[in-house]
Structure formats: C-alpha cells, structure tokens
C-alpha cells in the first residue's frame, strides 16, 4: 500500500507539473496562483487559480477516481468557485455533477498545439 501511495503521489505531482507548465495554453481565461493551496481543516487544493474575481479549484486524480467530494468540500470555502476535476481516465457520465467541469489529461493535451513536457 505504501508503494501504491507513493506511485499515486508521484503521478499526481507529475501531472501537476505538466499542467502548470502548460497552464496558460490549457486555461487561457484563468490566472495560475499556486499548487497545493492549504485550506485549514480540509486539505490542499491541487491547483488554485483565478478567473477575474472567482476562485478556480482544480483537483487531480489517478485512474477514474472521482474528484467530486474533495471539490465540493474545497468549493464550500469560496464564493461561487469554478470547480475542475482532471483525471487520468474518463469518469462515467452518471458520476459527473453539473457544477464541476471534467477533463482527462489526454483531452487537455489534445487542446494544446505545443505541449511543454
């Protein structure tokens, strides 16, 4: 289990770096602020950004694990945030919530002409 956790953590850090390196291309309307924003009593937002005055909360997940519960918990600390879940594999439609935008890493890569590794 420890090895699996380490692999998962390393993979999330790997994805996070790729998204930050390409952030302006992936999300041209958002301004990157920081990775791992601490929300006391709840946890860390993987990627925190702004869209004008609105907070943008991005949660990264391996496989097709659902980001829903974490995004909703984090989102409760902000006024009208934009919630985004980025997963390795696609999440089934019945698990998706209307207030969350979902992407896979591959979808994001396809939308960027010159992906920075």
C-alpha positions as CSV (number, residue, x, y, z in Angstrom):
1,X,0.0,0.0,0.0
2,X,2.8,2.4,0.8
3,X,4.4,1.8,-2.7
4,X,1.0,2.3,-4.3
5,X,0.5,5.6,-2.4
6,X,4.0,6.8,-3.4
7,X,3.3,6.0,-7.0
8,X,0.0,7.8,-6.9
9,X,1.6,10.8,-5.2
10,X,4.4,10.8,-7.7
11,X,2.0,10.6,-10.6
12,X,-0.2,13.4,-9.2
13,X,3.0,15.6,-8.9
14,X,4.0,14.6,-12.4
15,X,0.5,15.6,-13.8
16,X,0.6,18.8,-11.7
17,X,3.9,19.9,-13.2
18,X,2.7,19.2,-16.7
19,X,-0.5,21.3,-16.2
20,X,1.4,24.2,-14.6
21,X,3.9,24.2,-17.4
22,X,1.1,24.4,-19.9
23,X,-1.4,26.3,-17.8
24,X,-1.8,29.4,-20.0
25,X,-2.4,27.3,-23.1
26,X,-4.9,24.9,-21.3
27,X,-6.8,27.6,-19.4
28,X,-6.3,30.9,-21.2
29,X,-9.1,32.6,-19.2
30,X,-7.6,31.7,-15.8
31,X,-4.6,33.0,-13.9
32,X,-2.4,30.4,-12.2
33,X,-1.9,31.2,-8.5
34,X,-0.3,28.2,-6.7
35,X,-0.1,24.5,-6.3
36,X,-1.2,22.8,-3.1
37,X,-3.1,25.7,-1.5
38,X,-3.7,24.8,2.1
39,X,-7.3,25.0,3.3
40,X,-7.1,24.6,7.1
41,X,-9.3,21.8,8.4
42,X,-10.0,20.4,4.9
43,X,-6.8,19.7,2.9
44,X,-4.8,21.1,0.0
45,X,-6.2,22.3,-3.3
46,X,-4.0,20.7,-6.0
47,X,-4.0,23.7,-8.3
48,X,-5.5,27.1,-7.4
49,X,-6.2,29.8,-10.0
50,X,-8.4,32.8,-10.5
51,X,-10.8,33.8,-13.2
52,X,-11.2,37.5,-12.6
53,X,-12.6,37.6,-9.0
54,X,-13.7,33.9,-9.0
55,X,-11.6,31.2,-7.5
56,X,-10.7,28.2,-9.7
57,X,-10.2,25.0,-7.9
58,X,-8.5,22.1,-9.8
59,X,-8.4,18.6,-8.3
60,X,-6.2,15.9,-9.9
61,X,-7.0,12.2,-9.6
62,X,-5.4,9.0,-10.8
63,X,-7.4,6.5,-12.9
64,X,-11.0,7.5,-12.9
65,X,-11.3,8.3,-9.2
66,X,-13.9,10.9,-8.6
67,X,-12.8,14.3,-7.6
68,X,-16.4,15.3,-6.5
69,X,-16.3,15.1,-2.7
70,X,-13.0,17.0,-2.5
71,X,-14.0,19.7,-5.0
72,X,-17.4,20.2,-3.2
73,X,-15.6,20.4,0.2
74,X,-13.0,22.8,-1.1
75,X,-15.6,24.8,-3.0
76,X,-17.6,25.4,0.1
77,X,-14.9,27.7,1.4
78,X,-15.2,30.1,-1.6
79,X,-17.9,32.2,-3.1
80,X,-19.1,30.8,-6.5
81,X,-15.9,29.0,-7.4
82,X,-15.1,27.2,-10.7
83,X,-14.6,23.6,-9.9
84,X,-12.5,21.4,-12.2
85,X,-11.6,17.7,-12.0
86,X,-8.8,16.4,-14.1
87,X,-8.4,12.6,-14.2
88,X,-6.2,10.1,-15.8
89,X,-9.1,8.1,-17.2
90,X,-12.6,9.3,-18.1
91,X,-15.3,9.4,-15.4
92,X,-18.7,7.9,-16.4
93,X,-21.5,10.4,-17.1
94,X,-23.6,9.1,-14.2
95,X,-20.8,10.1,-11.7
96,X,-20.5,13.6,-13.1
97,X,-22.0,16.6,-11.3
98,X,-23.4,19.6,-13.2
99,X,-21.4,22.1,-11.1
100,X,-18.0,20.5,-11.9
101,X,-16.1,20.6,-15.2
102,X,-14.3,17.3,-16.0
103,X,-11.3,16.7,-18.2
104,X,-8.8,13.9,-18.8
105,X,-5.1,14.6,-19.1
106,X,-5.3,13.4,-22.7
107,X,-8.2,15.8,-23.6
108,X,-6.1,18.7,-22.2
109,X,-3.0,17.6,-24.2
110,X,-5.1,17.4,-27.5
111,X,-6.2,21.0,-27.0
112,X,-2.7,22.3,-26.8
113,X,-0.7,22.7,-30.0
114,X,2.8,22.7,-28.4
115,X,2.6,20.8,-25.1
116,X,5.6,21.5,-22.8
117,X,6.8,18.3,-21.2
